Amino acid sequence: MKRTEQLERTRQAILETATRLFMQKGFGQTSTRDIAKEIGITQPALYHHFSDKEVLFLSVMTEFSRKVHQDINKVLRKHQLDPEEQLFEIVKVLKKHHTISIYEQYNQAIQLLSKSSQRKFNMIFVMDYLGPIGEYFKQPEVGLRADLLPREAAELFLASLTPVFGTYQVIGGHAIASDQRTKLIIDCIINGLKRTPKEEII
């Protein structure tokens, strides 16, 4: 195998392993030592491809977030879905890509990154998460309240989704399926905790 091919294989192995570990454990809990060890290379070999952990993280998130953006856009093009179904499908996309809370991952990384990397990571987050989810809230049929901007709604919505990813509370009890729990959480986020008119006791 040519050296250039070997280097490219190693680079791809680094990106794939780093993506998995960053998504499973977060930026702070993942070290370049962990990544190199899983691949079977030395840290200096890793640094030959990525000068430090922040550079590697931003490379991972640029590609990873682009895929999330593309999948959300596919849902937004499903015009046959009503707003509630569309939002559920968006959350399914987020759950497919993320095993832990998106907002917790974002906030942890922002606190640990350098100022320059913070700006770059924030741009990725705004463009690939808040942007497309904001497009959902722009749709007239969604009926977003007048005192919220679509991007603000997207940020609030993402921040509220932690129970979908975590096990802090078993919302709805143990008897319901994962999709039912997700729909219940989304309904609580969008419609609040009050009983709906159809649930009112007559």
C-alpha positions as CSV (number, residue, x, y, z in Angstrom):
1,M,0.0,0.0,0.0
2,K,1.3,3.5,-0.9
3,R,2.1,5.8,2.0
4,T,-0.5,8.3,0.9
5,E,-3.2,5.6,1.0
6,Q,-2.0,4.5,4.4
7,L,-2.1,8.1,5.7
8,E,-5.6,8.6,4.3
9,R,-6.8,5.4,6.0
10,T,-5.4,6.4,9.3
11,R,-7.0,9.9,9.0
12,Q,-10.4,8.3,8.3
13,A,-9.9,5.9,11.2
14,I,-9.2,8.9,13.5
15,L,-12.3,10.8,12.3
16,E,-14.6,7.7,12.7
17,T,-13.3,6.8,16.1
18,A,-13.3,10.4,17.3
19,T,-16.8,10.9,16.1
20,R,-18.0,7.8,18.0
21,L,-16.2,8.8,21.2
22,F,-17.2,12.5,21.1
23,M,-20.8,11.5,20.6
24,Q,-20.8,8.9,23.3
25,K,-18.8,10.8,26.0
26,G,-18.7,14.4,25.0
27,F,-15.7,16.7,24.2
28,G,-14.5,16.9,27.8
29,Q,-14.5,13.2,28.6
30,T,-12.7,12.2,25.4
31,S,-8.9,12.4,25.1
32,T,-6.7,12.1,22.1
33,R,-5.0,9.3,24.0
34,D,-8.4,7.4,24.1
35,I,-8.8,7.9,20.3
36,A,-5.3,6.8,19.5
37,K,-5.5,3.8,21.7
38,E,-8.7,2.5,20.1
39,I,-7.2,2.8,16.6
40,G,-3.8,1.3,17.7
41,I,-1.7,4.3,16.9
42,T,0.4,6.7,19.0
43,Q,-0.6,10.2,20.0
44,P,2.2,11.7,17.8
45,A,0.8,9.8,14.9
46,L,-2.7,11.3,15.6
47,Y,-1.1,14.8,15.9
48,H,0.4,14.3,12.4
49,H,-3.1,14.5,11.0
50,F,-4.8,16.9,13.6
51,S,-2.6,19.3,15.5
52,D,-4.7,19.2,18.7
53,K,-8.0,17.9,20.1
54,E,-9.9,21.1,19.3
55,V,-8.9,20.9,15.6
56,L,-10.0,17.2,15.5
57,F,-13.3,18.0,17.3
58,L,-14.1,20.8,14.9
59,S,-13.3,18.6,11.9
60,V,-15.6,15.9,13.4
61,M,-18.4,18.3,14.1
62,T,-18.3,20.0,10.7
63,E,-18.9,16.7,8.9
64,F,-21.2,15.2,11.6
65,S,-23.4,18.3,11.8
66,R,-23.7,18.5,8.0
67,K,-25.3,15.0,8.0
68,V,-27.7,16.0,10.7
69,H,-28.6,19.1,8.7
70,Q,-29.2,17.1,5.6
71,D,-31.5,14.6,7.5
72,I,-33.5,17.4,9.0
73,N,-34.0,19.0,5.6
74,K,-35.3,15.7,4.3
75,V,-38.0,15.8,7.0
76,L,-38.9,19.4,6.1
77,R,-39.5,18.3,2.5
78,K,-42.1,15.8,3.6
79,H,-45.0,18.1,3.1
80,Q,-47.5,15.3,3.6
81,L,-46.7,15.3,7.3
82,D,-48.7,17.5,9.7
83,P,-46.6,19.8,12.0
84,E,-46.8,17.4,14.9
85,E,-45.6,14.4,12.8
86,Q,-42.9,16.5,11.2
87,L,-41.5,17.6,14.6
88,F,-41.5,14.0,15.8
89,E,-39.5,13.0,12.7
90,I,-37.0,15.8,13.4
91,V,-36.5,14.5,16.9
92,K,-36.0,10.9,15.5
93,V,-33.2,12.3,13.4
94,L,-31.6,13.9,16.4
95,K,-31.9,10.7,18.4
96,K,-30.4,8.7,15.5
97,H,-27.3,10.8,15.5
98,H,-27.0,11.6,19.2
99,T,-26.9,9.2,22.2
100,I,-26.7,12.0,24.8
101,S,-28.3,15.4,25.1
102,I,-27.3,17.7,22.3
103,Y,-27.6,20.8,24.4
104,E,-25.5,19.3,27.2
105,Q,-22.8,18.3,24.7
106,Y,-22.9,21.8,23.2
107,N,-22.6,23.6,26.5
108,Q,-19.8,21.4,27.8
109,A,-17.8,21.9,24.6
110,I,-18.3,25.7,24.6
111,Q,-17.0,26.0,28.1
112,L,-13.8,24.0,27.3
113,L,-12.9,25.3,23.9
114,S,-10.7,28.2,23.2
115,K,-12.3,31.5,22.1
116,S,-11.5,30.9,18.4
117,S,-12.8,27.4,18.5
118,Q,-15.9,28.5,20.4
119,R,-16.8,30.9,17.6
120,K,-16.3,28.1,14.9
121,F,-18.3,25.6,16.9
122,N,-21.1,28.1,17.5
123,M,-21.3,28.8,13.8
124,I,-21.6,25.0,13.1
125,F,-24.3,24.7,15.8
126,V,-26.3,27.7,14.5
127,M,-26.0,26.6,10.8
128,D,-26.7,22.9,11.1
129,Y,-29.0,22.7,14.2
130,L,-30.8,26.0,15.0
131,G,-31.0,26.9,11.3
132,P,-33.0,23.9,10.0
133,I,-35.1,23.6,13.2
134,G,-35.8,27.3,12.9
135,E,-37.1,26.6,9.4
136,Y,-39.6,24.2,10.9
137,F,-40.9,26.9,13.3
138,K,-41.2,29.4,10.3
139,Q,-43.9,27.3,8.7
140,P,-47.3,29.1,9.0
141,E,-49.1,25.9,9.9
142,V,-46.9,25.5,13.0
143,G,-48.4,28.6,14.5
144,L,-45.4,30.0,16.4
145,R,-46.3,32.6,19.0
146,A,-45.7,36.2,17.8
147,D,-43.2,37.1,20.6
148,L,-40.7,34.3,19.6
149,L,-38.4,34.3,16.7
150,P,-38.0,30.9,14.9
151,R,-34.4,30.6,15.9
152,E,-35.2,31.3,19.5
153,A,-37.9,28.7,19.4
154,A,-35.4,26.2,17.9
155,E,-33.0,26.9,20.7
156,L,-35.6,26.6,23.4
157,F,-36.8,23.4,21.8
158,L,-33.4,21.8,21.7
159,A,-32.7,22.8,25.3
160,S,-35.9,21.2,26.4
161,L,-35.2,17.8,24.7
162,T,-32.8,16.5,27.4
163,P,-35.3,13.9,28.8
164,V,-35.5,12.4,25.3
165,F,-31.8,11.4,25.4
166,G,-31.3,10.8,29.1
167,T,-32.5,8.5,31.8
168,Y,-33.0,11.2,34.5
169,Q,-36.8,10.6,34.5
170,V,-38.7,7.8,33.0
171,I,-41.4,10.1,31.6
172,G,-44.7,8.3,31.2
173,G,-43.6,5.3,33.2
174,H,-42.1,1.9,32.2
175,A,-45.2,0.7,30.4
176,I,-45.0,2.9,27.3
177,A,-42.7,2.4,24.3
178,S,-39.7,4.7,23.4
179,D,-41.6,6.4,20.5
180,Q,-44.6,7.0,22.8
181,R,-42.4,8.5,25.4
182,T,-40.7,10.8,22.8
183,K,-44.1,11.9,21.6
184,L,-45.3,12.6,25.1
185,I,-42.2,14.7,25.9
186,I,-42.6,16.7,22.6
187,D,-46.2,17.3,23.4
188,C,-45.3,18.6,26.9
189,I,-42.6,20.9,25.4
190,I,-44.9,22.3,22.7
191,N,-48.3,22.4,24.5
192,G,-47.3,22.6,28.2
193,L,-48.2,20.5,31.2
194,K,-51.8,21.5,31.5
195,R,-54.6,19.1,30.5
196,T,-55.8,19.6,27.0
197,P,-59.5,20.5,26.5
198,K,-60.3,16.9,25.5
199,E,-58.8,15.7,28.8
200,E,-60.9,18.1,30.9
201,I,-63.2,16.4,33.3
202,I,-66.8,17.2,32.4
